Amino acid sequence: MDRKKLEEVIKKKAKDGKLPCAVCFKIADDFGIPKKELTKVLNEIKIKISQCQLGCFE
């Protein structure tokens, strides 16, 4: 995994420090990483998940 490229994609797609859940799923699939790994990166760079498909985050 190219961590720098991953962070660039996340920051480009995030709006107001938030990233929709569906976009998170797509990014994880595109980079071939587990969704749990993506959440670690999101936490580290202070991006929150929005529009959660499970209703956990608004």
Secondary structure by P-SEA (a helix, b strand, c coil): caaaaaaaaaaaacccccccaaaaaaaaaaacccaaaaaaaaaaaccccccccccccc
